[in-house]
Amino acid sequence: MQAIETIEVEKSKIACDGGKGALGHPRVFLNMGDKGQVECPYCGRVYVLKPGAKPGGDH
């Protein structure tokens, strides 16, 4: 079984497409809210806010 990929980001609102081009999944937009992390419901990637970055305030 493959380990779940964790990606550090600087914004609390991100988009995930699986990262495999045509073999990925439909692009979904995810919002961490105040939790500081979110998991993609399609591929299971976990996005976490980088240390020092503040949740929210994105446009």
N, CA, C and O of each residue as an XYZ file, in Angstrom:
236
protein
N       0.840     -1.186      0.000
C       0.000      0.000      0.000
C       0.884      1.249      0.000
O       1.890      1.305      0.706
N       0.508      2.226     -0.779
C       1.295      3.437     -0.926
C       0.981      4.421      0.202
O      -0.175      4.571      0.600
N       2.020      5.089      0.715
C       1.836      6.067      1.786
C       1.054      7.271      1.274
O       1.186      7.662      0.115
N       0.240      7.851      2.149
C      -0.530      9.044      1.795
C       0.429     10.223      1.696
O       1.266     10.436      2.574
N       0.296     10.977      0.625
C       1.155     12.132      0.383
C       0.666     13.322      1.199
O      -0.526     13.626      1.218
N       1.599     13.991      1.875
C       1.289     15.207      2.624
C       1.992     16.366      1.943
O       3.190     16.296      1.670
N       1.249     17.439      1.665
C       1.785     18.589      0.948
C       1.595     19.834      1.806
O       0.483     20.125      2.248
N       2.686     20.571      2.040
C       2.606     21.836      2.778
C       2.262     22.962      1.812
O       2.859     23.077      0.741
N       1.298     23.792      2.197
C       0.845     24.903      1.362
C       0.821     26.187      2.185
O       0.866     26.147      3.414
N       0.751     27.322      1.499
C       0.767     28.614      2.175
C      -0.605     29.261      2.269
O      -0.752     30.310      2.894
N      -1.620     28.645      1.651
C      -2.977     29.192      1.687
C      -3.932     28.124      2.206
O      -3.695     26.929      2.028
N      -5.009     28.559      2.845
C      -5.954     27.596      3.402
C      -7.010     27.145      2.392
O      -7.797     26.244      2.684
N      -7.032     27.758      1.215
C      -7.924     27.332      0.142
C      -7.066     26.847     -1.012
O      -6.273     27.606     -1.568
N      -7.228     25.577     -1.372
C      -6.378     24.989     -2.400
C      -7.228     24.195     -3.389
O      -8.415     23.964     -3.160
N      -6.604     23.783     -4.491
C      -7.249     22.929     -5.479
C      -6.409     21.671     -5.633
O      -5.180     21.734     -5.598
N      -7.069     20.526     -5.804
C      -6.373     19.262     -6.007
C      -6.950     18.590     -7.245
O      -8.165     18.550     -7.441
N      -6.048     18.057     -8.086
C      -6.488     17.323     -9.270
C      -5.841     15.938     -9.339
O      -5.873     15.277    -10.376
N      -5.262     15.519     -8.238
C      -4.611     14.211     -8.205
C      -3.173     14.245     -8.660
O      -2.413     13.323     -8.364
N      -2.776     15.294     -9.379
C      -1.393     15.482     -9.786
C      -0.855     14.504    -10.813
O       0.361     14.409    -10.980
N      -1.703     13.786    -11.494
C      -1.215     12.801    -12.460
C      -1.716     13.089    -13.863
O      -1.885     12.174    -14.668
N      -1.951     14.352    -14.154
C      -2.424     14.725    -15.485
C      -3.743     14.051    -15.813
O      -4.689     14.122    -15.029
N      -3.814     13.401    -16.960
C      -5.048     12.737    -17.387
C      -5.412     11.556    -16.486
O      -6.556     11.101    -16.497
N      -4.458     11.060    -15.715
C      -4.721      9.932    -14.826
C      -5.126     10.385    -13.424
O      -5.327      9.555    -12.538
N      -5.243     11.686    -13.223
C      -5.636     12.224    -11.920
C      -7.135     12.094    -11.701
O      -7.741     11.088    -12.070
N      -7.726     13.114    -11.099
C      -9.164     13.136    -10.857
C      -9.690     14.524    -11.138
O      -8.898     15.444    -11.343
N     -11.013     14.710    -11.155
C     -11.549     16.056    -11.389
C     -10.999     17.042    -10.361
O     -10.822     16.693     -9.194
N     -10.731     18.256    -10.790
C     -10.215     19.283     -9.873
C     -11.283     19.620     -8.844
O     -12.427     19.922     -9.183
N     -10.880     19.562     -7.578
C     -11.765     19.943     -6.485
C     -11.104     21.052     -5.695
O      -9.882     21.078     -5.545
N     -11.910     21.963     -5.192
C     -11.412     23.064     -4.383
C     -11.704     22.741     -2.926
O     -12.833     22.413     -2.561
N     -10.672     22.839     -2.104
C     -10.765     22.453     -0.700
C     -10.449     23.642      0.187
O      -9.598     24.468     -0.142
N     -11.142     23.722      1.314
C     -10.954     24.813      2.263
C     -10.630     24.212      3.627
O     -11.404     23.417      4.159
N      -9.492     24.590      4.187
C      -9.063     24.070      5.480
C      -9.841     24.664      6.645
O      -9.901     24.077      7.726
N     -10.439     25.836      6.419
C     -11.086     26.519      7.532
C     -10.028     26.885      8.567
O      -8.948     27.357      8.211
N     -10.330     26.671      9.836
C      -9.367     26.982     10.905
C      -8.580     25.760     11.350
O      -7.775     25.850     12.277
N      -8.799     24.614     10.701
C      -8.146     23.371     11.114
C      -6.665     23.309     10.743
O      -5.882     22.636     11.414
N      -6.284     24.007      9.681
C      -4.892     23.982      9.258
C      -4.526     22.779      8.407
O      -3.360     22.609      8.049
N      -5.504     21.937      8.075
C      -5.255     20.829      7.157
C      -6.570     20.337      6.579
O      -7.639     20.542      7.153
N      -6.464     19.679      5.421
C      -7.643     19.122      4.759
C      -7.191     17.927      3.922
O      -6.072     17.904      3.409
N      -8.065     16.945      3.794
C      -7.777     15.751      2.998
C      -8.636     15.753      1.740
O      -9.832     16.040      1.797
N      -8.026     15.436      0.617
C      -8.761     15.348     -0.638
C      -9.642     14.101     -0.612
O      -9.149     13.006     -0.341
N     -10.943     14.251     -0.889
C     -11.833     13.093     -0.855
C     -11.609     12.106     -2.007
O     -12.061     10.963     -1.929
N     -10.922     12.527     -3.068
C     -10.665     11.642     -4.201
C      -9.400     10.811     -4.020
O      -9.437      9.585     -4.125
N      -8.279     11.481     -3.748
C      -6.993     10.774     -3.745
C      -6.384     10.596     -2.356
O      -5.408      9.862     -2.199
N      -6.949     11.257     -1.353
C      -6.442     11.088      0.005
C      -5.254     11.959      0.364
O      -4.772     11.914      1.496
N      -4.769     12.760     -0.596
C      -3.668     13.674     -0.258
C      -4.082     14.553      0.908
O      -5.232     14.979      1.011
N      -3.124     14.816      1.779
C      -3.383     15.683      2.920
C      -2.617     16.981      2.686
O      -1.407     16.974      2.460
N      -3.337     18.082      2.742
C      -2.732     19.406      2.602
C      -2.679     20.041      3.981
O      -3.689     20.122      4.680
N      -1.474     20.496      4.370
C      -1.308     21.144      5.672
C      -0.732     22.536      5.468
O       0.065     22.772      4.559
N      -1.148     23.443      6.323
C      -0.671     24.819      6.266
C       0.767     24.872      6.784
O       1.067     24.320      7.842
N       1.651     25.533      6.043
C       3.048     25.660      6.459
C       3.135     26.407      7.783
O       2.304     27.270      8.069
N       4.137     26.077      8.591
C       4.330     26.821      9.842
C       4.501     28.314      9.557
O       5.250     28.700      8.660
N       3.813     29.132     10.314
C       3.892     30.583     10.134
C       2.814     31.142      9.227
O       2.518     32.335      9.292
N       2.219     30.311      8.381
C       1.131     30.770      7.508
C      -0.145     30.823      8.346
O      -0.351     29.997      9.234
N      -0.994     31.804      8.051
C      -2.218     31.965      8.821
C      -3.419     31.451      8.041
O      -3.566     31.754      6.857
N      -4.285     30.669      8.700
C      -5.478     30.195      7.999
C      -6.437     31.346      7.708
O      -6.477     32.340      8.433
N      -7.211     31.190      6.624
C      -8.183     32.210      6.255
C      -7.534     33.404      5.592
O      -6.324     33.427      5.369
N      -8.353     34.400      5.277
C      -7.852     35.629      4.664
C      -7.524     35.503      3.199
O      -7.029     36.458      2.600
N      -7.786     34.337      2.588
C      -7.509     34.153      1.159
C      -8.672     34.698      0.349
O      -9.804     34.764      0.828
N      -8.376     35.091     -0.894
C      -9.434     35.559     -1.801
C      -9.481     34.669     -2.997
O     -10.300     34.880     -3.891
